[in-house]
Amino acid sequence: MRVLNVPVSAELRALWRGWLAPVRQPLFLTGEEAAAFDLQTLPRAELTMTPEERDTHAVWGISAAADRVAWLELADWHGLGSKRQRELLALQVGYKRGNIPRRRDFADLLPGLPEAHFLWTPDRLTDAVLQRVVTLSAGDTPCQKSQVPESVWEAASVHLPRVRELAGTFARHSGANCFGAVMGAAGVPGAENEWMGREPFGAFLQERTRSGGDDTQPGTVLLWRSADGLAQHAAVTLGEGWAFQKASQVWTSPRVVLRVNELKRAARQRGQRLSRLTLR
């Protein structure tokens, strides 16, 4: 199977199904709501999650007002009844919890879905559905690795010895981010699989780059900074109008090759400024 023009193994698809339809689901509520639904909860401040749970459910974006968490197994969920399920899902949507699919996005693939929103169960996560889920999350621009001429790969390999190997792949977990992808492409062993913080990435830039760059040449690091000067996103050019990036740390985000202008448009964020450095 391919998603966004990136091959996905059966083993990786099995991991995706487990993250989307876990044995238990977190529901975020206020204390008053938890009492009204008679649900056992813990304080959100005590919540511990895997990186995949955190990113699948977009925990970083959930309203602070929902300060209690209920963990419900599938049997518990089914035991609630359709009315209470709808009410709880509406609350999750309002609090901006992720992994609450909409019927309209999947009705053509899964007839008979509940109204409005629902939770994933393993039987619904066919290959076609997985492809749709990841495409909706990561965007609909496919990786263009196959369009890159051989001469471009050869020129890029001088400063980016592993970029061809990494382009057109998914990480096997959450956390692998844009900084690590650039470092891995530049030959830093294992960096592409790490949550790479600003400090080690900054040290890499200090050691391996010089100021300035040309988008048409291989090895130009495109670096977006926020108004406070902090690095927020990075990509790197391959030459002749091509560039490589991993858009985010989320497991749905593949390492892709895009046209430079297309990549810059996709990466543009209000309040962030683009600068350039050149690998040496």
N, C-alpha and C positions, 0 to 999 in steps of 0.2 A: 504494500500500500504506500502511496505517496500523499503527503499533506504539504500544501504550498510548494510543490515540486521538490520535496525533501523525502527520501525513503524512510519508512518507519517499520521497524521489525515487529514480529508478533510478540516478542518479549516486551518491547517498549509499549506496545498497545495494551498489554496486560497491566503494566504499571499505570498507564493513564486511566484505565477502567477503575483500578483500585483507588486512585486519588479522587475521581469524580463521584464514585458511588462507594464511599467507605462503609465499614461496618457500623460506624456511628457518625452522626451528623451534629455539628455545633449549631445551636440556635441562640441568638443574642437578644437579650430582653432587659427591660428595666425590672427592678425588684417587684414593683406593683404588677407588672404584666406576668411575671413568673408566678406570683401568688394567684392571680386570676385564672391562670391555666393549670394551677396545682402541679407545677413542674419543679423537680429538684434542680438546683443550680449551684454554681460556685461563683465567687467574685471573679470578674474578668481580669483583675490584677494578678490572680493566681493561675491564669490560663497558661498552659504549656502546649505547644504545637510543633509538629515537624515543619520544616520549610515548605514541604508540599501542601500540608494542610493550611498553613498561613497564606500561601499564594493562591491556591485553588479557591479559597473562600474570601480572598481579598481582605484579610483581617485588618490590614494597615489602613483601609479606607472606611471602616465601620464607625458609625457615630459613637462618640464617647458616652452619649446618654444611655446606650445599651450596656450597662455595667455588670450584667449577670450573664452566665453562659449555661445552657442546658445541653447535655450530650444525650442524643436520642438514637438508639439502635433502630434498625428497620422495623422490627416487630412493634416497638413502642410507637413509631410513627404511624404505622397502619392502624394501631389500636386507638388513635385519636379520633378517627372519623373525618369525613371530608370537610365538614364545616370548620372544625378547629384547625385542620391542616391549612385551609385557605386563609384563615385569620393569621396563623403563625407565619405563613409565607409572605403575606402582605406586610407584616412587621419586618421581616428580613429584607424585603425589597426596600422598604422605607429607610432602614438602617444601612443600606448599601452593602449587605453581605454578598459576596460573589457566589458563583455556582448555584444560582437559582434560575434555571433555564425558563425561557418563555415558550408557550405553546406555539405561537406564530412562527418561531424560528425553526421548528422541527416538525410541524404538522404534516408536511409532505412526505417525510420519512417515517413518521410514527403516527398513523391514524389512531384516533380514540384517546388522545392525551387529555388530561384534566384541563379545565379552563385556566386561562391566564398563565399561571406558574406552577411548577412541580419540582420534585427532587429526582435525581437520577437513581435508577436501580440498574444492576448489572445487565439484566436482560434487554434493556433499551439501548445499551451502548454498542450498537453494531459498528462495523468499520466505517460505514457511511456517516453515521452520527458522530463518531469520533472526529472524522475529517471536518465536519461542520463545526463542532465545538471549538477545535483548535483554530480553524480559520476565522471564526467570529472573534476569538480572543486575541489572536496575533495580527489580524488584518488580512486583507485579501490579495496582497502583492506577493506573488510567488518568487522563490529564489531563482535567479537567472544565471546560475553557475554554468550551465551547459552552453550558454551563449558567449562566454568569454573565450577569445582566441588563445591558442596555444602560446603565441608570442607574448601575450600579456602575463600569463602564468609564469613563463620563464623569467621575464624581467622582474616580476614581483617577488620571485623566490630569493633574490639577493638579500632583501631586508625582511621578507615574510616567508621563511622556509616552510611553515606549516599551514599557511592560509588555504592552500588547495585542499589539504586533508580535512580541515575543519569546516570549510564552506559546504553548505548543504547538509548540515547535521543538527539533530536535537540533542541537548544535554539529557542525561538520564535522571536528572533530579532538578529541583529548584535551587536557586542560589548562584549558579554560574551566570556571571553578568558581563556587561559590555567591556569593562576594563580588563577582565580576565581573558575575554575573547581576543582583544587586541594583543595582549601580552603573549597568549598562546600562539597566535598567528606569527608573532615575531620570534618565536622559538623558545619561550620560557616554558620549561617542562611542566605540564599539569595545570598551568594557570587557567586554561579554558574551563576547567571543572571546578574552580574555586569561586567563593564569594570574595572578590578582590576589592578591598577597601581603598579609600582615596590615598592613604599614606603609602602603601606598597606600590600603587600605581604611579603616584607622584615620584617615588624614588626611581622607578623604571624610566619615566619620562626624563628625569634629571640625568640619568646615566646614558640613555640610549637615543636621545633626540637633541636637535638644535632648533632654535626659533625659526618660524616661518615655514612655508610649504606651498606646493603647487598641486591643485586638485587633479591635474592631468598626468602627474607623475606617480610612480609607485612609492609607497612608504610615507605618504603624508597622513599624519594622525589628525583627524578632525575632532576637536575637543570643545564641547559646549560647557560653559560655566554660568552659574547663576550670578545675580547682582552682587552677592557677597564673596564672589571669587571662587566658590567651591566647584570642583569638577562634577558635572551631572551625567554626562554621556560621552562616549568616545566611539569612533569608527576609524577605519584606515583605508586609504585608496590603493588600488591595484595598478592604476595607470589606464590611459586611453578611455577615461570616462566611467570606470568601474570602481566600486568600493565594497568593503566587507564590514558587517556589524552583527552584533546580537542586541536586539532592541531593548531587552529587559532581563531581569533575573528570573522571571517566571518560567516554569517548565514548558509552557505553550509557545515560548519564543525561540525560533530556530536561529542558527547562525547562517546568514544569507549573504549573497552577492546581489547588489542592485546597481543601477545607474547612479552615479554620484549625485546628480541633481534630484533624482527621485528619493534617494536616501536622505539628503539634506531637508527636503520638504517634509518627509515623514518624521524626522527628528526635531524639527523646529518647535520650540516651546516659548510661550510668552515670558519675557524676563530673562531669557538665556542668550548668551552671546557666543558665537562661533569663533574659535581661534585655530591656528594651525601650527604643527610642529613636524619636523622631518626626521625619520629614523636614520640613524647612522651606524 
